[in-house]
Amino acid sequence: MEQSKTIQIYENMLLMRRFEEETGRLYMEGAIRGFCHLYIGEEAVAAGTISCLSEKDYIITHYRDHGHALARGIDPKNVMSELMGKSDGTSAGKGGSMHIFDVSKRFMGGHAIVGGQLPIACGLGFSSKYKEEDSVVLCFLGDGAVNEGEFHESLNLASLWKLPILFCLENNLYGMGTHVNKTRSSGENIYKIADSYNIPSLQVDGMDVIEVEKATQESIEKIKSGQGPIFMEALCYRFRGHSMADPSSYRKSQEVKNWQKNDPIIKFERFLINQNIIDQKQILKIKENVDSEVEKSIEFAQNSPDPKIESLFENVYKNE
């Protein structure tokens, strides 16, 4: 991995963490309302995978989408504005936390229906293949989506049509408040289910951004060679509750502490220092810049105007 890319990944991971920490604070203060699912703890997955994409590649994801949007380079000011329901938001304040979109960056949105993004990913993949765009679709899903019918339908279609899709399962071990072992017999080896559809599959340590990046890069090369979709399961852990409304009382505190010892950002920071890629002075400067960027995004969103009432009727039906 090139040194410049390595540092950029580190900056993106820090941005995700600080942005989400401030999002949680603003939610508790009432500045952000509705559903809100934080990405804290899973930063290595978004940073490692999305760093391998080109501008013409697509991303489609689930409702825990803030981290993915930031990793794709969507302006934090517009993401924060969307969270606050402001007109400068990525969806003009109409989507909120679960529906961050930016078509200009081929970020085809977060989707609140569990598994609802999977058939759309197949559509994007088919379009790319039909138009000979040579682009890949990175489709994020959670472990809960594996229990949905469209999961199986989508994998079957993707396999039959050899669609250029990298399915990235973010297995954070819990579907809302239920451990994955209580909902699936395959438990922590969900990736093997892709074998039933003749889709090559692999499992990676989702808390190790280097491993995620390497596996993603290799997978994309295979997909672009025309072999069809690949299914990658990233084992990770969310440090907060399922949503801001979740006290997470179903998890033992020691379990959370044990996973926090494996914090992907701290782990990567140690790697960068040990490899003499950056030093403590550079780290401090990066953290200061990230904090400043997050502060500016909050100020921008707070000053952004509320959507006008007549905007309720915009983009509902196409006017001929």
Buried (B, 14 or more C-beta within 10 A) or exposed (E): BEEEEBBEBBBBBBBBBBBBBBBBEBBEEEBBBEEBBBBBBBBBBBBBBBBBBEEEBBBBBBBBBBBBBBBBEBBBBBBBBBBBBBBBBBBBBBBBBBBBBBEEBBBBBBBBEBBBBBBBBBBBBBBBBEEEBEBBBBBBBBBBBBEBEBBBBBBBBBBEBBBBBBBBBBBBBBBEEBBBEEBBEBBBBBBEBBEEBEBBBBBBBBBBBBBBBBBBBBBBEBBBEEEBBBBBBBBBBBBBBBBBEBEBEEBEEEEBEEBEEBBBBEBBBEBBBEEEBBEEEBBEEBBEEBBEBBEEBBEBBEEBEEBEEEEEEEEEEEEE
